[in-house]
Amino acid sequence: MESTIKMNEIVFNSERRFGSAKEYYPALVEGSNGNKKPALFTEDQILLAMERAERNPEDIPKDQTFWNWLTN
């Protein structure tokens, strides 16, 4: 797994509307076609995803070895 969201990279919401987040955590999402798009996550969205990963450790991608790649 090579995806990373860095919690020290904060983007402040410059045109904040009532009820929207004060800050976001930026990421670049690459689609299966290779196109990349920016994404903004709130802290609550990241915490929810981390809790989901804790509840479902069997779904977290394992680093694939060359041997596993060959045999799959």
MODELLER restraints for C-alpha pairs under 7 A, 6 or more apart:
rsr = mdl.restraints
at = mdl.atoms
rsr.add(forms.Gaussian(group=physical.xy_distance, feature=features.Distance(at['CA:1:A'], at['CA:61:A']), mean=6.26, stdev=0.5))
rsr.add(forms.Gaussian(group=physical.xy_distance, feature=features.Distance(at['CA:1:A'], at['CA:62:A']), mean=6.89, stdev=0.5))
rsr.add(forms.Gaussian(group=physical.xy_distance, feature=features.Distance(at['CA:1:A'], at['CA:63:A']), mean=6.07, stdev=0.5))
rsr.add(forms.Gaussian(group=physical.xy_distance, feature=features.Distance(at['CA:5:A'], at['CA:27:A']), mean=6.19, stdev=0.5))
rsr.add(forms.Gaussian(group=physical.xy_distance, feature=features.Distance(at['CA:7:A'], at['CA:25:A']), mean=6.68, stdev=0.5))
rsr.add(forms.Gaussian(group=physical.xy_distance, feature=features.Distance(at['CA:9:A'], at['CA:25:A']), mean=6.07, stdev=0.5))
rsr.add(forms.Gaussian(group=physical.xy_distance, feature=features.Distance(at['CA:9:A'], at['CA:26:A']), mean=6.94, stdev=0.5))
rsr.add(forms.Gaussian(group=physical.xy_distance, feature=features.Distance(at['CA:10:A'], at['CA:23:A']), mean=6.45, stdev=0.5))
rsr.add(forms.Gaussian(group=physical.xy_distance, feature=features.Distance(at['CA:10:A'], at['CA:24:A']), mean=5.78, stdev=0.5))
rsr.add(forms.Gaussian(group=physical.xy_distance, feature=features.Distance(at['CA:10:A'], at['CA:25:A']), mean=5.07, stdev=0.5))
rsr.add(forms.Gaussian(group=physical.xy_distance, feature=features.Distance(at['CA:11:A'], at['CA:23:A']), mean=5.52, stdev=0.5))
rsr.add(forms.Gaussian(group=physical.xy_distance, feature=features.Distance(at['CA:11:A'], at['CA:24:A']), mean=5.16, stdev=0.5))
rsr.add(forms.Gaussian(group=physical.xy_distance, feature=features.Distance(at['CA:11:A'], at['CA:25:A']), mean=6.13, stdev=0.5))
rsr.add(forms.Gaussian(group=physical.xy_distance, feature=features.Distance(at['CA:11:A'], at['CA:26:A']), mean=6.88, stdev=0.5))
rsr.add(forms.Gaussian(group=physical.xy_distance, feature=features.Distance(at['CA:12:A'], at['CA:22:A']), mean=6.02, stdev=0.5))
rsr.add(forms.Gaussian(group=physical.xy_distance, feature=features.Distance(at['CA:12:A'], at['CA:23:A']), mean=4.23, stdev=0.5))
rsr.add(forms.Gaussian(group=physical.xy_distance, feature=features.Distance(at['CA:12:A'], at['CA:24:A']), mean=6.29, stdev=0.5))
rsr.add(forms.Gaussian(group=physical.xy_distance, feature=features.Distance(at['CA:13:A'], at['CA:21:A']), mean=6.97, stdev=0.5))
rsr.add(forms.Gaussian(group=physical.xy_distance, feature=features.Distance(at['CA:13:A'], at['CA:22:A']), mean=5.35, stdev=0.5))
rsr.add(forms.Gaussian(group=physical.xy_distance, feature=features.Distance(at['CA:13:A'], at['CA:23:A']), mean=5.24, stdev=0.5))
rsr.add(forms.Gaussian(group=physical.xy_distance, feature=features.Distance(at['CA:16:A'], at['CA:22:A']), mean=6.82, stdev=0.5))
rsr.add(forms.Gaussian(group=physical.xy_distance, feature=features.Distance(at['CA:21:A'], at['CA:42:A']), mean=6.89, stdev=0.5))
rsr.add(forms.Gaussian(group=physical.xy_distance, feature=features.Distance(at['CA:23:A'], at['CA:42:A']), mean=6.96, stdev=0.5))
rsr.add(forms.Gaussian(group=physical.xy_distance, feature=features.Distance(at['CA:24:A'], at['CA:40:A']), mean=5.55, stdev=0.5))
rsr.add(forms.Gaussian(group=physical.xy_distance, feature=features.Distance(at['CA:24:A'], at['CA:41:A']), mean=5.36, stdev=0.5))
rsr.add(forms.Gaussian(group=physical.xy_distance, feature=features.Distance(at['CA:24:A'], at['CA:42:A']), mean=4.96, stdev=0.5))
rsr.add(forms.Gaussian(group=physical.xy_distance, feature=features.Distance(at['CA:25:A'], at['CA:40:A']), mean=5.51, stdev=0.5))
rsr.add(forms.Gaussian(group=physical.xy_distance, feature=features.Distance(at['CA:25:A'], at['CA:41:A']), mean=5.08, stdev=0.5))
rsr.add(forms.Gaussian(group=physical.xy_distance, feature=features.Distance(at['CA:25:A'], at['CA:42:A']), mean=6.22, stdev=0.5))
rsr.add(forms.Gaussian(group=physical.xy_distance, feature=features.Distance(at['CA:26:A'], at['CA:39:A']), mean=5.75, stdev=0.5))
rsr.add(forms.Gaussian(group=physical.xy_distance, feature=features.Distance(at['CA:26:A'], at['CA:40:A']), mean=4.62, stdev=0.5))
rsr.add(forms.Gaussian(group=physical.xy_distance, feature=features.Distance(at['CA:26:A'], at['CA:41:A']), mean=6.40, stdev=0.5))
rsr.add(forms.Gaussian(group=physical.xy_distance, feature=features.Distance(at['CA:27:A'], at['CA:38:A']), mean=5.84, stdev=0.5))
rsr.add(forms.Gaussian(group=physical.xy_distance, feature=features.Distance(at['CA:27:A'], at['CA:39:A']), mean=5.17, stdev=0.5))
rsr.add(forms.Gaussian(group=physical.xy_distance, feature=features.Distance(at['CA:27:A'], at['CA:40:A']), mean=6.32, stdev=0.5))
rsr.add(forms.Gaussian(group=physical.xy_distance, feature=features.Distance(at['CA:28:A'], at['CA:36:A']), mean=6.33, stdev=0.5))
rsr.add(forms.Gaussian(group=physical.xy_distance, feature=features.Distance(at['CA:28:A'], at['CA:37:A']), mean=5.65, stdev=0.5))
rsr.add(forms.Gaussian(group=physical.xy_distance, feature=features.Distance(at['CA:28:A'], at['CA:38:A']), mean=4.53, stdev=0.5))
rsr.add(forms.Gaussian(group=physical.xy_distance, feature=features.Distance(at['CA:28:A'], at['CA:39:A']), mean=5.94, stdev=0.5))
rsr.add(forms.Gaussian(group=physical.xy_distance, feature=features.Distance(at['CA:29:A'], at['CA:36:A']), mean=5.46, stdev=0.5))
rsr.add(forms.Gaussian(group=physical.xy_distance, feature=features.Distance(at['CA:29:A'], at['CA:37:A']), mean=5.30, stdev=0.5))
rsr.add(forms.Gaussian(group=physical.xy_distance, feature=features.Distance(at['CA:29:A'], at['CA:38:A']), mean=6.11, stdev=0.5))
rsr.add(forms.Gaussian(group=physical.xy_distance, feature=features.Distance(at['CA:29:A'], at['CA:39:A']), mean=6.66, stdev=0.5))
rsr.add(forms.Gaussian(group=physical.xy_distance, feature=features.Distance(at['CA:30:A'], at['CA:36:A']), mean=4.28, stdev=0.5))
rsr.add(forms.Gaussian(group=physical.xy_distance, feature=features.Distance(at['CA:30:A'], at['CA:37:A']), mean=6.49, stdev=0.5))
rsr.add(forms.Gaussian(group=physical.xy_distance, feature=features.Distance(at['CA:53:A'], at['CA:60:A']), mean=6.79, stdev=0.5))
